[in-house]
Amino acid sequence: MFKYRVLSLLGFVTGTAIVLVASPPTLFENPTSLDEAVRTEPATSISPSPTPSISASETPTPTSSPIATTKPTATATTTKPTPTATVAKPIAPVSSTKTLTGDAFAASKYGSVQVQIVVTDGVVTSAKALIFPNADSRSSSISSSAIPVLMQQTLAAKNSSDIQGVSGASYTSEAWIDSLQSALAKL
């Protein structure tokens, strides 16, 4: 029995809270604050009512008295949202990306170097060696340490072939710079 009373009281409190939260603009139209409403209007009793079903499209009904004593009418409607097409306007111009391959240049007697770059909006964003000296173990060793440094220098130069090169890999560095210049010339 006690359980049912607690549940009933809980339902009443919840229903009252929902009504008060759902329709506060219709409770006090003229007074500017809650204190003025309490001082100017006599207290009225509101009888408990069952919890109304409130839909998202319900609008409160304005009344002529400052304190509403009528129950808001709610109609349950089921509507499906209609999809609307939106057209996205670009904020900035569409970026242009080009992949450019330079000519292959000889790194003396050790082999050739050919560079491929990716240019996005006029700036080099990626660089790699398509061909590099690797005919013997010494050439492979030099290339494996020089090529990553040359790639970093190319990215740091953004859109220029003005890079330092790598000490100890002079022929590979010169061939890289020549191939890079030929790729940039294709812009």
C-alpha positions as CSV (number, residue, x, y, z in Angstrom):
1,M,0.0,0.0,0.0
2,F,2.8,2.4,0.9
3,K,4.5,1.6,-2.4
4,Y,1.4,2.7,-4.4
5,R,1.2,6.0,-2.4
6,V,4.8,6.7,-3.2
7,L,4.3,6.0,-6.8
8,S,1.2,8.1,-6.9
9,L,2.9,11.0,-5.2
10,L,5.9,10.6,-7.6
11,G,3.6,10.7,-10.6
12,F,1.8,13.8,-9.3
13,V,5.0,15.6,-8.7
14,T,6.4,14.6,-12.1
15,G,3.2,15.7,-13.9
16,T,3.2,19.0,-12.1
17,A,6.8,19.6,-12.9
18,I,6.2,18.8,-16.6
19,V,3.2,21.2,-16.7
20,L,5.2,24.0,-15.0
21,V,8.2,23.5,-17.2
22,A,6.2,23.1,-20.4
23,S,4.2,26.3,-20.0
24,P,5.9,29.0,-17.8
25,P,5.2,31.8,-20.3
26,T,1.4,31.5,-19.8
27,L,1.5,31.6,-16.0
28,F,2.6,35.3,-15.6
29,E,1.9,37.6,-18.5
30,N,1.8,41.1,-16.9
31,P,4.2,41.0,-13.9
32,T,7.8,41.5,-14.7
33,S,9.0,39.1,-12.0
34,L,7.8,36.3,-9.8
35,D,7.9,38.4,-6.7
36,E,5.5,41.0,-8.2
37,A,3.1,38.2,-9.3
38,V,3.0,36.8,-5.7
39,R,2.4,40.3,-4.2
40,T,-0.2,41.5,-6.7
41,E,-2.3,38.4,-7.3
42,P,-4.1,36.3,-4.7
43,A,-3.1,32.7,-4.5
44,T,-5.3,30.2,-6.3
45,S,-5.3,26.5,-5.8
46,I,-4.6,24.2,-8.7
47,S,-6.1,20.8,-8.5
48,P,-4.0,17.9,-9.5
49,S,-4.6,16.5,-12.9
50,P,-3.4,13.5,-14.9
51,T,-0.1,14.0,-16.7
52,P,-0.8,15.5,-20.1
53,S,0.9,14.1,-23.3
54,I,3.0,16.9,-24.7
55,S,4.2,16.9,-28.2
56,A,7.1,19.0,-29.5
57,S,4.7,21.0,-31.8
58,E,2.5,22.2,-28.9
59,T,2.2,25.9,-28.4
60,P,0.9,27.4,-25.2
61,T,-2.5,29.0,-25.4
62,P,-2.4,32.7,-24.2
63,T,-5.0,33.6,-21.6
64,S,-6.3,37.0,-20.4
65,S,-5.7,36.4,-16.7
66,P,-2.2,36.6,-15.2
67,I,-2.4,33.1,-13.7
68,A,-3.7,30.4,-15.9
69,T,-6.1,28.1,-14.2
70,T,-7.0,26.1,-17.4
71,K,-5.3,23.0,-18.5
72,P,-3.3,23.3,-21.7
73,T,-4.7,21.1,-24.4
74,A,-2.2,18.8,-26.1
75,T,-2.8,16.9,-29.3
76,A,-0.5,14.0,-30.0
77,T,0.6,14.1,-33.6
78,T,3.0,11.8,-35.3
79,T,4.9,13.5,-38.1
80,K,7.8,12.3,-40.0
81,P,10.6,14.9,-40.7
82,T,10.8,15.7,-44.3
83,P,14.3,15.8,-45.7
84,T,15.4,19.1,-47.1
85,A,18.1,19.6,-49.6
86,T,20.8,21.9,-48.7
87,V,23.4,23.3,-51.1
88,A,26.8,23.7,-49.6
89,K,28.6,26.8,-50.6
90,P,32.4,26.6,-50.7
91,I,34.1,28.8,-48.2
92,A,37.4,28.8,-50.1
93,P,38.2,27.9,-53.7
94,V,38.7,24.3,-54.3
95,S,42.3,23.3,-53.9
96,S,44.2,22.1,-56.9
97,T,46.5,19.1,-56.5
98,K,49.0,18.1,-59.2
99,T,51.4,15.2,-59.3
100,L,54.5,16.1,-61.3
101,T,57.4,13.8,-62.2
102,G,60.8,15.3,-63.0
103,D,63.2,14.0,-65.6
104,A,65.8,11.4,-64.5
105,F,69.3,12.8,-64.0
106,A,72.5,10.8,-63.7
107,A,74.2,10.8,-60.3
108,S,77.6,10.3,-61.9
109,K,78.5,6.6,-62.5
110,Y,76.3,5.4,-59.6
111,G,72.9,5.6,-61.2
112,S,70.1,8.0,-61.8
113,V,67.7,10.0,-59.7
114,Q,64.1,10.8,-60.7
115,V,61.8,12.8,-58.3
116,Q,58.0,12.9,-58.2
117,I,56.3,15.7,-56.2
118,V,52.7,16.5,-55.3
119,V,51.9,20.2,-55.5
120,T,48.7,21.5,-53.7
121,D,47.8,25.1,-54.2
122,G,51.3,25.9,-55.4
123,V,53.1,24.3,-52.5
124,V,55.0,21.0,-52.6
125,T,53.2,18.7,-50.1
126,S,54.9,15.4,-51.0
127,A,58.2,14.3,-52.6
128,K,59.6,10.9,-53.4
129,A,62.4,9.3,-55.4
130,L,61.1,7.1,-58.2
131,I,64.6,6.2,-59.3
132,F,67.7,6.4,-57.1
133,P,71.2,4.9,-57.1
134,N,71.1,1.4,-55.7
135,A,73.3,-0.7,-58.0
136,D,75.7,-1.7,-55.2
137,S,75.6,-1.9,-51.4
138,R,77.4,1.4,-51.0
139,S,75.0,3.3,-53.4
140,S,72.1,1.7,-51.6
141,S,73.4,2.8,-48.2
142,I,74.0,6.3,-49.3
143,S,70.6,6.6,-51.0
144,S,68.8,5.1,-48.0
145,S,70.2,7.9,-45.7
146,A,70.3,10.7,-48.3
147,I,66.8,10.4,-49.9
148,P,64.8,11.0,-46.7
149,V,66.8,14.1,-45.9
150,L,66.4,15.4,-49.5
151,M,62.6,14.8,-49.2
152,Q,62.4,16.8,-46.0
153,Q,64.5,19.6,-47.5
154,T,62.2,19.7,-50.5
155,L,59.0,19.9,-48.3
156,A,60.7,22.7,-46.2
157,A,61.5,24.7,-49.4
158,K,57.7,24.5,-50.2
159,N,57.8,25.4,-53.9
160,S,61.5,25.9,-54.6
161,S,64.4,23.7,-55.6
162,D,66.7,25.8,-53.4
163,I,67.8,23.0,-51.0
164,Q,71.1,22.3,-49.4
165,G,71.6,18.7,-50.4
166,V,73.3,16.0,-48.2
167,S,77.0,15.9,-47.3
168,G,78.5,12.6,-48.5
169,A,75.9,12.2,-51.2
170,S,76.9,15.0,-53.5
171,Y,76.1,13.3,-56.8
172,T,72.7,12.1,-55.5
173,S,71.9,15.6,-54.2
174,E,72.8,17.3,-57.5
175,A,70.7,14.8,-59.5
176,W,67.8,15.3,-57.0
177,I,67.9,19.1,-57.4
178,D,68.0,18.8,-61.2
179,S,65.1,16.4,-61.2
180,L,63.2,18.6,-58.8
181,Q,63.8,21.7,-60.9
182,S,62.4,19.8,-64.0
183,A,59.3,18.8,-62.0
184,L,58.7,22.3,-60.8
185,A,59.1,23.6,-64.3
186,K,56.0,21.6,-65.3
187,L,53.8,23.7,-63.0
